Amino acid sequence: MKLKKYLSVLAGLFLVVGCKSQSSPTSVKFDEDRLIRDIESISHDSLGGRFFGTQGNYKASAFVAFQFKKL
């Protein structure tokens, strides 16, 4: 369980750093609670480990793509 938390925080940091380095004409407000909820959704056990080619992998990638489209 601790490993899952550390991986979630690490993934969140990568997302924040990756988004921060890009300049954009519009400002995106950072919502820490939303980020944690999104990471928890992606790392949930119901996605079955998200191995390549699995249903969980497709669901996780669709979730991430949808979130980027909303931005």
HTML snippet that shows the backbone in 3Dmol.js (N, CA, C, O; Angstrom):
<script src="https://3Dmol.org/build/3Dmol-min.js"></script>
<div id="view" style="width:600px;height:400px;position:relative"></div>
<script>
const pdb = `
ATOM      1  N   MET A   1       0.824  -1.198   0.000  1.00  0.00           N
ATOM      2  CA  MET A   1       0.000   0.000   0.000  1.00  0.00           C
ATOM      3  C   MET A   1       0.867   1.261   0.000  1.00  0.00           C
ATOM      4  O   MET A   1       0.557   2.230  -0.693  1.00  0.00           O
ATOM      5  N   LYS A   2       1.972   1.246   0.792  1.00  0.00           N
ATOM      6  CA  LYS A   2       2.848   2.405   0.812  1.00  0.00           C
ATOM      7  C   LYS A   2       3.483   2.633  -0.548  1.00  0.00           C
ATOM      8  O   LYS A   2       3.619   3.772  -0.993  1.00  0.00           O
ATOM      9  N   LEU A   3       3.872   1.549  -1.208  1.00  0.00           N
ATOM     10  CA  LEU A   3       4.484   1.674  -2.520  1.00  0.00           C
ATOM     11  C   LEU A   3       3.516   2.340  -3.503  1.00  0.00           C
ATOM     12  O   LEU A   3       3.924   3.164  -4.322  1.00  0.00           O
ATOM     13  N   LYS A   4       2.256   1.986  -3.417  1.00  0.00           N
ATOM     14  CA  LYS A   4       1.247   2.565  -4.297  1.00  0.00           C
ATOM     15  C   LYS A   4       1.143   4.080  -4.068  1.00  0.00           C
ATOM     16  O   LYS A   4       1.013   4.848  -5.021  1.00  0.00           O
ATOM     17  N   LYS A   5       1.202   4.506  -2.790  1.00  0.00           N
ATOM     18  CA  LYS A   5       1.143   5.931  -2.480  1.00  0.00           C
ATOM     19  C   LYS A   5       2.358   6.656  -3.039  1.00  0.00           C
ATOM     20  O   LYS A   5       2.233   7.729  -3.630  1.00  0.00           O
ATOM     21  N   TYR A   6       3.543   6.060  -2.845  1.00  0.00           N
ATOM     22  CA  TYR A   6       4.762   6.692  -3.342  1.00  0.00           C
ATOM     23  C   TYR A   6       4.751   6.797  -4.862  1.00  0.00           C
ATOM     24  O   TYR A   6       5.170   7.810  -5.422  1.00  0.00           O
ATOM     25  N   LEU A   7       4.276   5.757  -5.523  1.00  0.00           N
ATOM     26  CA  LEU A   7       4.199   5.798  -6.981  1.00  0.00           C
ATOM     27  C   LEU A   7       3.197   6.846  -7.450  1.00  0.00           C
ATOM     28  O   LEU A   7       3.415   7.516  -8.460  1.00  0.00           O
ATOM     29  N   SER A   8       2.102   6.983  -6.715  1.00  0.00           N
ATOM     30  CA  SER A   8       1.103   7.987  -7.065  1.00  0.00           C
ATOM     31  C   SER A   8       1.676   9.394  -6.932  1.00  0.00           C
ATOM     32  O   SER A   8       1.477  10.237  -7.807  1.00  0.00           O
ATOM     33  N   VAL A   9       2.380   9.640  -5.847  1.00  0.00           N
ATOM     34  CA  VAL A   9       2.981  10.958  -5.639  1.00  0.00           C
ATOM     35  C   VAL A   9       4.052  11.219  -6.699  1.00  0.00           C
ATOM     36  O   VAL A   9       4.144  12.323  -7.235  1.00  0.00           O
ATOM     37  N   LEU A  10       4.844  10.218  -6.992  1.00  0.00           N
ATOM     38  CA  LEU A  10       5.880  10.369  -8.001  1.00  0.00           C
ATOM     39  C   LEU A  10       5.279  10.668  -9.373  1.00  0.00           C
ATOM     40  O   LEU A  10       5.778  11.533 -10.093  1.00  0.00           O
ATOM     41  N   ALA A  11       4.229   9.970  -9.733  1.00  0.00           N
ATOM     42  CA  ALA A  11       3.551  10.220 -11.013  1.00  0.00           C
ATOM     43  C   ALA A  11       2.996  11.633 -11.046  1.00  0.00           C
ATOM     44  O   ALA A  11       3.081  12.313 -12.068  1.00  0.00           O
ATOM     45  N   GLY A  12       2.432  12.074  -9.940  1.00  0.00           N
ATOM     46  CA  GLY A  12       1.906  13.440  -9.860  1.00  0.00           C
ATOM     47  C   GLY A  12       2.993  14.479 -10.047  1.00  0.00           C
ATOM     48  O   GLY A  12       2.795  15.478 -10.738  1.00  0.00           O
ATOM     49  N   LEU A  13       4.137  14.243  -9.433  1.00  0.00           N
ATOM     50  CA  LEU A  13       5.248  15.177  -9.597  1.00  0.00           C
ATOM     51  C   LEU A  13       5.721  15.236 -11.046  1.00  0.00           C
ATOM     52  O   LEU A  13       6.018  16.313 -11.564  1.00  0.00           O
ATOM     53  N   PHE A  14       5.791  14.078 -11.698  1.00  0.00           N
ATOM     54  CA  PHE A  14       6.170  14.070 -13.111  1.00  0.00           C
ATOM     55  C   PHE A  14       5.172  14.859 -13.953  1.00  0.00           C
ATOM     56  O   PHE A  14       5.562  15.591 -14.863  1.00  0.00           O
ATOM     57  N   LEU A  15       3.897  14.709 -13.651  1.00  0.00           N
ATOM     58  CA  LEU A  15       2.885  15.457 -14.397  1.00  0.00           C
ATOM     59  C   LEU A  15       3.029  16.953 -14.181  1.00  0.00           C
ATOM     60  O   LEU A  15       2.951  17.734 -15.130  1.00  0.00           O
ATOM     61  N   VAL A  16       3.240  17.352 -12.934  1.00  0.00           N
ATOM     62  CA  VAL A  16       3.366  18.776 -12.617  1.00  0.00           C
ATOM     63  C   VAL A  16       4.610  19.360 -13.270  1.00  0.00           C
ATOM     64  O   VAL A  16       4.547  20.429 -13.876  1.00  0.00           O
ATOM     65  N   VAL A  17       5.726  18.680 -13.154  1.00  0.00           N
ATOM     66  CA  VAL A  17       6.973  19.180 -13.739  1.00  0.00           C
ATOM     67  C   VAL A  17       6.869  19.225 -15.258  1.00  0.00           C
ATOM     68  O   VAL A  17       7.324  20.183 -15.884  1.00  0.00           O
ATOM     69  N   GLY A  18       6.275  18.198 -15.852  1.00  0.00           N
ATOM     70  CA  GLY A  18       6.127  18.162 -17.296  1.00  0.00           C
ATOM     71  C   GLY A  18       5.239  19.270 -17.824  1.00  0.00           C
ATOM     72  O   GLY A  18       5.525  19.853 -18.870  1.00  0.00           O
ATOM     73  N   CYS A  19       4.182  19.560 -17.121  1.00  0.00           N
ATOM     74  CA  CYS A  19       3.264  20.620 -17.548  1.00  0.00           C
ATOM     75  C   CYS A  19       3.857  21.993 -17.286  1.00  0.00           C
ATOM     76  O   CYS A  19       3.608  22.930 -18.045  1.00  0.00           O
ATOM     77  N   LYS A  20       4.630  22.124 -16.235  1.00  0.00           N
ATOM     78  CA  LYS A  20       5.183  23.409 -15.846  1.00  0.00           C
ATOM     79  C   LYS A  20       6.230  23.903 -16.839  1.00  0.00           C
ATOM     80  O   LYS A  20       6.376  25.112 -17.022  1.00  0.00           O
ATOM     81  N   SER A  21       6.953  23.006 -17.475  1.00  0.00           N
ATOM     82  CA  SER A  21       8.033  23.407 -18.370  1.00  0.00           C
ATOM     83  C   SER A  21       7.530  23.944 -19.707  1.00  0.00           C
ATOM     84  O   SER A  21       8.293  24.566 -20.446  1.00  0.00           O
ATOM     85  N   GLN A  22       6.280  23.716 -20.022  1.00  0.00           N
ATOM     86  CA  GLN A  22       5.728  24.182 -21.283  1.00  0.00           C
ATOM     87  C   GLN A  22       5.101  25.557 -21.096  1.00  0.00           C
ATOM     88  O   GLN A  22       4.343  25.778 -20.151  1.00  0.00           O
ATOM     89  N   SER A  23       5.419  26.479 -21.997  1.00  0.00           N
ATOM     90  CA  SER A  23       4.800  27.796 -21.910  1.00  0.00           C
ATOM     91  C   SER A  23       3.482  27.768 -22.666  1.00  0.00           C
ATOM     92  O   SER A  23       3.372  27.158 -23.730  1.00  0.00           O
ATOM     93  N   SER A  24       2.503  28.425 -22.112  1.00  0.00           N
ATOM     94  CA  SER A  24       1.178  28.422 -22.699  1.00  0.00           C
ATOM     95  C   SER A  24       0.578  29.816 -22.553  1.00  0.00           C
ATOM     96  O   SER A  24       0.804  30.479 -21.541  1.00  0.00           O
ATOM     97  N   PRO A  25      -0.181  30.271 -23.547  1.00  0.00           N
ATOM     98  CA  PRO A  25      -0.780  31.600 -23.440  1.00  0.00           C
ATOM     99  C   PRO A  25      -1.858  31.674 -22.360  1.00  0.00           C
ATOM    100  O   PRO A  25      -2.158  32.758 -21.860  1.00  0.00           O
ATOM    101  N   THR A  26      -2.428  30.557 -22.006  1.00  0.00           N
ATOM    102  CA  THR A  26      -3.449  30.546 -20.969  1.00  0.00           C
ATOM    103  C   THR A  26      -2.904  29.870 -19.725  1.00  0.00           C
ATOM    104  O   THR A  26      -2.054  28.983 -19.801  1.00  0.00           O
ATOM    105  N   SER A  27      -3.396  30.295 -18.606  1.00  0.00           N
ATOM    106  CA  SER A  27      -2.935  29.743 -17.343  1.00  0.00           C
ATOM    107  C   SER A  27      -3.865  28.621 -16.898  1.00  0.00           C
ATOM    108  O   SER A  27      -5.086  28.735 -17.006  1.00  0.00           O
ATOM    109  N   VAL A  28      -3.281  27.543 -16.399  1.00  0.00           N
ATOM    110  CA  VAL A  28      -4.057  26.421 -15.887  1.00  0.00           C
ATOM    111  C   VAL A  28      -3.913  26.422 -14.380  1.00  0.00           C
ATOM    112  O   VAL A  28      -2.801  26.373 -13.854  1.00  0.00           O
ATOM    113  N   LYS A  29      -5.033  26.477 -13.688  1.00  0.00           N
ATOM    114  CA  LYS A  29      -4.999  26.482 -12.232  1.00  0.00           C
ATOM    115  C   LYS A  29      -4.715  25.064 -11.744  1.00  0.00           C
ATOM    116  O   LYS A  29      -5.351  24.107 -12.187  1.00  0.00           O
ATOM    117  N   PHE A  30      -3.767  24.940 -10.841  1.00  0.00           N
ATOM    118  CA  PHE A  30      -3.378  23.645 -10.298  1.00  0.00           C
ATOM    119  C   PHE A  30      -4.297  23.298  -9.136  1.00  0.00           C
ATOM    120  O   PHE A  30      -4.431  24.073  -8.189  1.00  0.00           O
ATOM    121  N   ASP A  31      -4.923  22.142  -9.208  1.00  0.00           N
ATOM    122  CA  ASP A  31      -5.817  21.668  -8.151  1.00  0.00           C
ATOM    123  C   ASP A  31      -5.240  20.371  -7.595  1.00  0.00           C
ATOM    124  O   ASP A  31      -5.374  19.308  -8.201  1.00  0.00           O
ATOM    125  N   GLU A  32      -4.603  20.473  -6.441  1.00  0.00           N
ATOM    126  CA  GLU A  32      -3.925  19.312  -5.849  1.00  0.00           C
ATOM    127  C   GLU A  32      -4.897  18.174  -5.554  1.00  0.00           C
ATOM    128  O   GLU A  32      -4.571  17.010  -5.788  1.00  0.00           O
ATOM    129  N   ASP A  33      -6.079  18.492  -5.047  1.00  0.00           N
ATOM    130  CA  ASP A  33      -7.061  17.449  -4.727  1.00  0.00           C
ATOM    131  C   ASP A  33      -7.500  16.699  -5.979  1.00  0.00           C
ATOM    132  O   ASP A  33      -7.654  15.478  -5.958  1.00  0.00           O
ATOM    133  N   ARG A  34      -7.700  17.433  -7.061  1.00  0.00           N
ATOM    134  CA  ARG A  34      -8.107  16.786  -8.315  1.00  0.00           C
ATOM    135  C   ARG A  34      -6.993  15.885  -8.839  1.00  0.00           C
ATOM    136  O   ARG A  34      -7.253  14.785  -9.326  1.00  0.00           O
ATOM    137  N   LEU A  35      -5.747  16.360  -8.735  1.00  0.00           N
ATOM    138  CA  LEU A  35      -4.615  15.560  -9.182  1.00  0.00           C
ATOM    139  C   LEU A  35      -4.549  14.244  -8.416  1.00  0.00           C
ATOM    140  O   LEU A  35      -4.346  13.186  -9.012  1.00  0.00           O
ATOM    141  N   ILE A  36      -4.721  14.307  -7.099  1.00  0.00           N
ATOM    142  CA  ILE A  36      -4.694  13.098  -6.277  1.00  0.00           C
ATOM    143  C   ILE A  36      -5.825  12.166  -6.680  1.00  0.00           C
ATOM    144  O   ILE A  36      -5.613  10.959  -6.796  1.00  0.00           O
ATOM    145  N   ARG A  37      -7.028  12.701  -6.897  1.00  0.00           N
ATOM    146  CA  ARG A  37      -8.165  11.858  -7.314  1.00  0.00           C
ATOM    147  C   ARG A  37      -7.888  11.199  -8.657  1.00  0.00           C
ATOM    148  O   ARG A  37      -8.187  10.019  -8.841  1.00  0.00           O
ATOM    149  N   ASP A  38      -7.321  11.944  -9.594  1.00  0.00           N
ATOM    150  CA  ASP A  38      -7.022  11.385 -10.911  1.00  0.00           C
ATOM    151  C   ASP A  38      -5.966  10.282 -10.824  1.00  0.00           C
ATOM    152  O   ASP A  38      -6.093   9.243 -11.472  1.00  0.00           O
ATOM    153  N   ILE A  39      -4.938  10.510 -10.030  1.00  0.00           N
ATOM    154  CA  ILE A  39      -3.901   9.492  -9.869  1.00  0.00           C
ATOM    155  C   ILE A  39      -4.466   8.253  -9.192  1.00  0.00           C
ATOM    156  O   ILE A  39      -4.125   7.130  -9.564  1.00  0.00           O
ATOM    157  N   GLU A  40      -5.332   8.451  -8.197  1.00  0.00           N
ATOM    158  CA  GLU A  40      -5.970   7.306  -7.545  1.00  0.00           C
ATOM    159  C   GLU A  40      -6.836   6.530  -8.532  1.00  0.00           C
ATOM    160  O   GLU A  40      -6.899   5.302  -8.471  1.00  0.00           O
ATOM    161  N   SER A  41      -7.502   7.238  -9.438  1.00  0.00           N
ATOM    162  CA  SER A  41      -8.329   6.567 -10.446  1.00  0.00           C
ATOM    163  C   SER A  41      -7.469   5.703 -11.366  1.00  0.00           C
ATOM    164  O   SER A  41      -7.819   4.562 -11.666  1.00  0.00           O
ATOM    165  N   ILE A  42      -6.355   6.251 -11.804  1.00  0.00           N
ATOM    166  CA  ILE A  42      -5.479   5.522 -12.716  1.00  0.00           C
ATOM    167  C   ILE A  42      -4.815   4.337 -12.017  1.00  0.00           C
ATOM    168  O   ILE A  42      -4.582   3.300 -12.638  1.00  0.00           O
ATOM    169  N   SER A  43      -4.511   4.487 -10.731  1.00  0.00           N
ATOM    170  CA  SER A  43      -3.792   3.432 -10.020  1.00  0.00           C
ATOM    171  C   SER A  43      -4.715   2.457  -9.297  1.00  0.00           C
ATOM    172  O   SER A  43      -4.243   1.600  -8.549  1.00  0.00           O
ATOM    173  N   HIS A  44      -6.014   2.576  -9.510  1.00  0.00           N
ATOM    174  CA  HIS A  44      -6.967   1.706  -8.815  1.00  0.00           C
ATOM    175  C   HIS A  44      -6.789   0.240  -9.244  1.00  0.00           C
ATOM    176  O   HIS A  44      -6.466  -0.053 -10.395  1.00  0.00           O
ATOM    177  N   ASP A  45      -7.006  -0.657  -8.298  1.00  0.00           N
ATOM    178  CA  ASP A  45      -6.845  -2.093  -8.556  1.00  0.00           C
ATOM    179  C   ASP A  45      -7.792  -2.621  -9.642  1.00  0.00           C
ATOM    180  O   ASP A  45      -7.512  -3.643 -10.268  1.00  0.00           O
ATOM    181  N   SER A  46      -8.897  -1.931  -9.862  1.00  0.00           N
ATOM    182  CA  SER A  46      -9.860  -2.401 -10.863  1.00  0.00           C
ATOM    183  C   SER A  46      -9.293  -2.361 -12.281  1.00  0.00           C
ATOM    184  O   SER A  46      -9.835  -2.996 -13.185  1.00  0.00           O
ATOM    185  N   LEU A  47      -8.209  -1.619 -12.477  1.00  0.00           N
ATOM    186  CA  LEU A  47      -7.594  -1.571 -13.807  1.00  0.00           C
ATOM    187  C   LEU A  47      -6.616  -2.718 -14.020  1.00  0.00           C
ATOM    188  O   LEU A  47      -6.011  -2.822 -15.087  1.00  0.00           O
ATOM    189  N   GLY A  48      -6.454  -3.561 -13.044  1.00  0.00           N
ATOM    190  CA  GLY A  48      -5.715  -4.804 -13.217  1.00  0.00           C
ATOM    191  C   GLY A  48      -4.239  -4.665 -13.542  1.00  0.00           C
ATOM    192  O   GLY A  48      -3.683  -5.510 -14.245  1.00  0.00           O
ATOM    193  N   GLY A  49      -3.603  -3.638 -13.056  1.00  0.00           N
ATOM    194  CA  GLY A  49      -2.163  -3.517 -13.259  1.00  0.00           C
ATOM    195  C   GLY A  49      -1.761  -2.726 -14.487  1.00  0.00           C
ATOM    196  O   GLY A  49      -0.599  -2.338 -14.607  1.00  0.00           O
ATOM    197  N   ARG A  50      -2.677  -2.478 -15.395  1.00  0.00           N
ATOM    198  CA  ARG A  50      -2.425  -1.662 -16.573  1.00  0.00           C
ATOM    199  C   ARG A  50      -1.292  -2.183 -17.451  1.00  0.00           C
ATOM    200  O   ARG A  50      -0.558  -1.398 -18.050  1.00  0.00           O
ATOM    201  N   PHE A  51      -1.149  -3.499 -17.529  1.00  0.00           N
ATOM    202  CA  PHE A  51      -0.154  -4.073 -18.424  1.00  0.00           C
ATOM    203  C   PHE A  51      -0.527  -3.773 -19.872  1.00  0.00           C
ATOM    204  O   PHE A  51      -1.706  -3.662 -20.205  1.00  0.00           O
ATOM    205  N   PHE A  52       0.475  -3.643 -20.725  1.00  0.00           N
ATOM    206  CA  PHE A  52       0.253  -3.309 -22.124  1.00  0.00           C
ATOM    207  C   PHE A  52      -0.679  -4.336 -22.775  1.00  0.00           C
ATOM    208  O   PHE A  52      -0.507  -5.545 -22.623  1.00  0.00           O
ATOM    209  N   GLY A  53      -1.656  -3.822 -23.493  1.00  0.00           N
ATOM    210  CA  GLY A  53      -2.577  -4.686 -24.219  1.00  0.00           C
ATOM    211  C   GLY A  53      -3.745  -5.194 -23.397  1.00  0.00           C
ATOM    212  O   GLY A  53      -4.567  -5.958 -23.904  1.00  0.00           O
ATOM    213  N   THR A  54      -3.838  -4.786 -22.137  1.00  0.00           N
ATOM    214  CA  THR A  54      -4.943  -5.242 -21.298  1.00  0.00           C
ATOM    215  C   THR A  54      -6.066  -4.211 -21.294  1.00  0.00           C
ATOM    216  O   THR A  54      -5.876  -3.063 -21.694  1.00  0.00           O
ATOM    217  N   GLN A  55      -7.217  -4.634 -20.842  1.00  0.00           N
ATOM    218  CA  GLN A  55      -8.371  -3.743 -20.762  1.00  0.00           C
ATOM    219  C   GLN A  55      -8.074  -2.586 -19.803  1.00  0.00           C
ATOM    220  O   GLN A  55      -8.467  -1.449 -20.064  1.00  0.00           O
ATOM    221  N   GLY A  56      -7.384  -2.871 -18.696  1.00  0.00           N
ATOM    222  CA  GLY A  56      -7.034  -1.818 -17.731  1.00  0.00           C
ATOM    223  C   GLY A  56      -6.125  -0.771 -18.341  1.00  0.00           C
ATOM    224  O   GLY A  56      -6.257   0.416 -18.041  1.00  0.00           O
ATOM    225  N   ASN A  57      -5.210  -1.191 -19.190  1.00  0.00           N
ATOM    226  CA  ASN A  57      -4.316  -0.259 -19.875  1.00  0.00           C
ATOM    227  C   ASN A  57      -5.106   0.658 -20.797  1.00  0.00           C
ATOM    228  O   ASN A  57      -4.867   1.865 -20.838  1.00  0.00           O
ATOM    229  N   TYR A  58      -6.034   0.091 -21.526  1.00  0.00           N
ATOM    230  CA  TYR A  58      -6.857   0.902 -22.435  1.00  0.00           C
ATOM    231  C   TYR A  58      -7.735   1.892 -21.667  1.00  0.00           C
ATOM    232  O   TYR A  58      -7.898   3.038 -22.086  1.00  0.00           O
ATOM    233  N   LYS A  59      -8.292   1.450 -20.552  1.00  0.00           N
ATOM    234  CA  LYS A  59      -9.124   2.339 -19.739  1.00  0.00           C
ATOM    235  C   LYS A  59      -8.297   3.486 -19.162  1.00  0.00           C
ATOM    236  O   LYS A  59      -8.732   4.638 -19.181  1.00  0.00           O
ATOM    237  N   ALA A  60      -7.105   3.175 -18.650  1.00  0.00           N
ATOM    238  CA  ALA A  60      -6.247   4.207 -18.068  1.00  0.00           C
ATOM    239  C   ALA A  60      -5.812   5.212 -19.133  1.00  0.00           C
ATOM    240  O   ALA A  60      -5.820   6.417 -18.884  1.00  0.00           O
ATOM    241  N   SER A  61      -5.435   4.731 -20.309  1.00  0.00           N
ATOM    242  CA  SER A  61      -4.998   5.649 -21.359  1.00  0.00           C
ATOM    243  C   SER A  61      -6.163   6.503 -21.869  1.00  0.00           C
ATOM    244  O   SER A  61      -5.967   7.671 -22.204  1.00  0.00           O
ATOM    245  N   ALA A  62      -7.347   5.947 -21.932  1.00  0.00           N
ATOM    246  CA  ALA A  62      -8.518   6.734 -22.343  1.00  0.00           C
ATOM    247  C   ALA A  62      -8.822   7.810 -21.307  1.00  0.00           C
ATOM    248  O   ALA A  62      -9.195   8.928 -21.662  1.00  0.00           O
ATOM    249  N   PHE A  63      -8.666   7.477 -20.032  1.00  0.00           N
ATOM    250  CA  PHE A  63      -8.896   8.445 -18.958  1.00  0.00           C
ATOM    251  C   PHE A  63      -7.920   9.612 -19.073  1.00  0.00           C
ATOM    252  O   PHE A  63      -8.320  10.772 -18.980  1.00  0.00           O
ATOM    253  N   VAL A  64      -6.633   9.300 -19.277  1.00  0.00           N
ATOM    254  CA  VAL A  64      -5.619  10.355 -19.388  1.00  0.00           C
ATOM    255  C   VAL A  64      -5.882  11.224 -20.627  1.00  0.00           C
ATOM    256  O   VAL A  64      -5.784  12.449 -20.554  1.00  0.00           O
ATOM    257  N   ALA A  65      -6.210  10.604 -21.746  1.00  0.00           N
ATOM    258  CA  ALA A  65      -6.490  11.349 -22.974  1.00  0.00           C
ATOM    259  C   ALA A  65      -7.689  12.266 -22.782  1.00  0.00           C
ATOM    260  O   ALA A  65      -7.676  13.407 -23.243  1.00  0.00           O
ATOM    261  N   PHE A  66      -8.714  11.784 -22.112  1.00  0.00           N
ATOM    262  CA  PHE A  66      -9.907  12.598 -21.853  1.00  0.00           C
ATOM    263  C   PHE A  66      -9.560  13.798 -20.987  1.00  0.00           C
ATOM    264  O   PHE A  66     -10.042  14.902 -21.244  1.00  0.00           O
ATOM    265  N   GLN A  67      -8.737  13.604 -19.972  1.00  0.00           N
ATOM    266  CA  GLN A  67      -8.346  14.705 -19.091  1.00  0.00           C
ATOM    267  C   GLN A  67      -7.565  15.771 -19.853  1.00  0.00           C
ATOM    268  O   GLN A  67      -7.761  16.965 -19.624  1.00  0.00           O
ATOM    269  N   PHE A  68      -6.678  15.349 -20.758  1.00  0.00           N
ATOM    270  CA  PHE A  68      -5.929  16.326 -21.560  1.00  0.00           C
ATOM    271  C   PHE A  68      -6.853  17.066 -22.524  1.00  0.00           C
ATOM    272  O   PHE A  68      -6.669  18.261 -22.757  1.00  0.00           O
ATOM    273  N   LYS A  69      -7.828  16.385 -23.075  1.00  0.00           N
ATOM    274  CA  LYS A  69      -8.772  17.052 -23.982  1.00  0.00           C
ATOM    275  C   LYS A  69      -9.587  18.099 -23.244  1.00  0.00           C
ATOM    276  O   LYS A  69      -9.901  19.151 -23.801  1.00  0.00           O
ATOM    277  N   LYS A  70      -9.935  17.817 -21.982  1.00  0.00           N
ATOM    278  CA  LYS A  70     -10.684  18.791 -21.187  1.00  0.00           C
ATOM    279  C   LYS A  70      -9.870  20.054 -20.931  1.00  0.00           C
ATOM    280  O   LYS A  70     -10.429  21.147 -20.827  1.00  0.00           O
ATOM    281  N   LEU A  71      -8.548  19.905 -20.830  1.00  0.00           N
ATOM    282  CA  LEU A  71      -7.697  21.093 -20.612  1.00  0.00           C
ATOM    283  C   LEU A  71      -7.643  21.945 -21.860  1.00  0.00           C
ATOM    284  O   LEU A  71      -6.980  22.982 -21.870  1.00  0.00           O
TER     285      LEU A  71
END
`;
const viewer = $3Dmol.createViewer("view");
viewer.addModel(pdb, "pdb");
viewer.setStyle({}, {cartoon: {color: "spectrum"}});
viewer.zoomTo();
viewer.render();
</script>
